């Protein structure tokens, strides 16, 4: 098996040797202590690294905001901005974010409460190192063909609807190193069974190094997107199911760590038609057998990467996910 070195290196340690095994299905091997490296990247890995890359507000002015009015002013301004969130900002609803922005928390203090951020018809946005809690809608909503979005190292909980929704033809997105908790619906990818004409050929997302901590469902719940890469995530005490593929989506579920998860993957949920899942070397602890379907119909992953070995994912992700870990 040939493995190409790439930018997806965070937490890799001895993963190259472990990855070379390459056998399909699930692994119940003893946990091997991984060599620790920095749990952050300076630029996104996965799909957000393609299509010209994702740089956010780099090269523009850096501002620090402390109120909802200040955040609204710079989040919707034209041009590039790096927007540093200091302290807690309570939003009355969903705050729009325009293209070419980085919104990043200061240390571990940046918090968004009461509302969330919405990205619609935009390109090149980074959201990092923020705590989102108690939104009356979603925590983060990405829609209307938004592209090149990187959602990284956030702590998200307690939204009335979902934590991160990606829909309506959005594409080239990476969701990495986030901690999700106190939530029913976490990650939605594709909002409706009736939206195939807009979503087919899009909704390409990488979910990597996220920690689903006692959440219930949609980790993610996918329609139409192919391929969707679910790599090196830690699933802990999951209520309903882990990953769902529906509406002929193609989801590659690779080297994740499932613990106390009765249904790690499903190929149908709700009223949706079934989707396709390809499995490789997932690690199972007190968990059910992952479901797969038509793995040959899952499109190849178009970027090079070095995965972490699945038995090491729990230690790597719990040490690195969430706020206050970004260098």
GISULTA-V522567 format. One record per residue. RES is the residue in three letters. PHI is phi in whole degrees, -180 to 180 (999 if undefined). OMEGA is omega in whole degrees, -180 to 180 (* if undefined). Layout:
BEGIN
res: <RES/RES>
phi: <PHI/PHI>
omega: <OMEGA/OMEGA>
END
This chain:
BEGIN
res: <UNK/UNK/UNK/UNK/UNK/UNK/UNK/UNK/UNK/UNK/UNK/UNK/UNK/UNK/UNK/UNK/UNK/UNK/UNK/UNK/UNK/UNK/UNK/UNK/UNK/UNK/UNK/UNK/UNK/UNK/UNK/UNK/UNK/UNK/UNK/UNK/UNK/UNK/UNK/UNK/UNK/UNK/UNK/UNK/UNK/UNK/UNK/UNK/UNK/UNK/UNK/UNK/UNK/UNK/UNK/UNK/UNK/UNK/UNK/UNK/UNK/UNK/UNK/UNK/UNK/UNK/UNK/UNK/UNK/UNK/UNK/UNK/UNK/UNK/UNK/UNK/UNK/UNK/UNK/UNK/UNK/UNK/UNK/UNK/UNK/UNK/UNK/UNK/UNK/UNK/UNK/UNK/UNK/UNK/UNK/UNK/UNK/UNK/UNK/UNK/UNK/UNK/UNK/UNK/UNK/UNK/UNK/UNK/UNK/UNK/UNK/UNK/UNK/UNK/UNK/UNK/UNK/UNK/UNK/UNK/UNK/UNK/UNK/UNK/UNK/UNK/UNK/UNK/UNK/UNK/UNK/UNK/UNK/UNK/UNK/UNK/UNK/UNK/UNK/UNK/UNK/UNK/UNK/UNK/UNK/UNK/UNK/UNK/UNK/UNK/UNK/UNK/UNK/UNK/UNK/UNK/UNK/UNK/UNK/UNK/UNK/UNK/UNK/UNK/UNK/UNK/UNK/UNK/UNK/UNK/UNK/UNK/UNK/UNK/UNK/UNK/UNK/UNK/UNK/UNK/UNK/UNK/UNK/UNK/UNK/UNK/UNK/UNK/UNK/UNK/UNK/UNK/UNK/UNK/UNK/UNK/UNK/UNK/UNK/UNK/UNK/UNK/UNK/UNK/UNK/UNK/UNK/UNK/UNK/UNK/UNK/UNK/UNK/UNK/UNK/UNK/UNK/UNK/UNK/UNK/UNK/UNK/UNK/UNK/UNK/UNK/UNK/UNK/UNK/UNK/UNK/UNK/UNK/UNK/UNK/UNK/UNK/UNK/UNK/UNK/UNK/UNK/UNK/UNK/UNK/UNK/UNK/UNK/UNK/UNK/UNK/UNK/UNK/UNK/UNK/UNK/UNK/UNK/UNK/UNK/UNK/UNK/UNK/UNK/UNK/UNK/UNK/UNK/UNK/UNK/UNK/UNK/UNK/UNK/UNK/UNK/UNK/UNK/UNK/UNK/UNK/UNK/UNK/UNK/UNK/UNK/UNK/UNK/UNK/UNK/UNK/UNK/UNK/UNK/UNK/UNK/UNK/UNK/UNK/UNK/UNK/UNK/UNK/UNK/UNK/UNK/UNK/UNK/UNK/UNK/UNK/UNK/UNK/UNK/UNK/UNK/UNK/UNK/UNK/UNK/UNK/UNK/UNK/UNK/UNK/UNK/UNK>
phi: <999/-97/-123/-101/-67/-150/-79/-83/-117/-60/75/-71/54/-92/-62/-60/-67/-67/-66/-65/-60/66/-85/-81/92/-114/-126/-124/-93/-61/-73/-108/-70/-83/-69/-86/-129/-58/-92/-156/-119/-85/-147/-71/-101/72/-63/-69/-85/-95/58/92/83/-128/-120/60/-90/-54/94/-101/-70/-106/-130/-114/-119/-130/-132/-63/-65/-66/-61/-62/-59/-86/-65/-104/-69/-80/89/-88/-143/-101/-107/-95/-95/-113/81/-97/-115/-95/-101/-77/-172/-89/-90/-72/-126/-93/-64/62/-128/-115/-115/-139/-74/-88/57/-111/-95/-71/-136/-119/-127/80/-146/-150/-113/-124/-118/-135/57/-125/-138/69/-130/-122/-126/-139/60/-121/-98/-110/-150/71/-66/-83/-136/-92/-77/-136/-122/-121/-154/55/60/-70/-135/54/-122/-126/-112/-142/57/-107/-118/-127/-161/63/-83/-65/-106/-115/-86/-136/-104/-128/-160/52/76/-70/-161/56/-130/-124/-121/-137/56/-97/-109/-119/-157/50/-153/-81/-102/-100/-117/-103/-127/94/-88/-148/-65/-92/-107/-61/-63/-89/-94/-62/83/-129/55/-90/-135/-106/-110/-140/60/-93/-116/-93/-106/75/-82/-102/-155/66/-127/-96/-111/-113/-121/71/-59/-161/-89/-116/-107/-110/-129/57/-98/-110/-108/-125/56/-84/-76/-91/-155/-86/-103/-123/-116/-137/51/63/-66/-124/-118/-100/-102/-126/52/-96/-115/-106/-127/53/-126/-64/-126/-61/-140/-136/-109/-163/-155/61/-96/-73/-70/-69/-120/-116/-136/-110/-112/-150/52/-83/-102/-118/-128/50/-133/-77/-85/-65/-90/-132/-159/46/-60/-68/-89/-81/-66/-63/-74/-90/-124/-78/-165/-117/-81/-79/-64/-55/-62/-94/-65/-57/-65/-66/-73/-66/-77/-113/-78/100/-85/78/-114/-92/-86>
omega: <-179/179/-176/177/-177/179/-178/-171/-174/179/-172/179/-178/-173/-178/180/180/-177/-175/178/168/-179/-175/173/-174/-179/174/-178/175/179/177/-179/-179/170/-176/170/-176/-178/174/173/176/176/-173/170/175/-171/180/176/-178/175/-179/178/-178/-177/179/-177/-179/-178/178/179/174/180/176/-179/-178/-178/178/-180/178/178/-180/-179/-174/180/-178/-180/173/179/-176/174/164/-173/-179/-179/-179/-179/-175/175/177/-178/177/-179/-180/-179/178/177/180/-175/172/179/164/175/-170/178/177/-177/175/-171/-174/-176/174/-179/173/-180/-178/-180/178/-179/-176/180/-178/178/169/179/177/175/-173/163/180/170/176/179/171/177/176/176/173/170/177/180/-179/-173/173/174/173/-175/178/-180/178/179/-165/171/175/172/-172/-179/165/175/180/180/-179/178/176/176/177/-170/174/172/177/-166/176/-174/173/178/-169/170/176/172/-176/-179/178/-174/172/-176/-176/-173/174/177/-175/-166/-171/175/-176/-172/-177/-177/179/-170/-179/-177/180/-180/177/-172/170/172/-173/175/174/179/175/-167/177/177/-168/-172/177/-177/1/169/-166/165/165/-174/-180/1/167/-173/178/-165/168/174/177/179/-175/175/-177/-174/-173/179/177/-176/175/175/-179/176/175/174/176/-173/178/-176/-166/169/173/179/179/179/-178/-180/-173/-180/-177/178/176/-178/175/174/-177/179/-176/170/-175/174/-174/-180/170/-178/172/166/174/-177/-173/176/-179/-176/179/-180/179/177/174/180/175/-177/180/180/175/-175/178/174/-169/-180/176/179/172/-178/167/172/-174/180/-179/-170/-179/-178/-178/-174/-179/177/-170/-175/175/-174/177/-177/-174/-180/*>
END
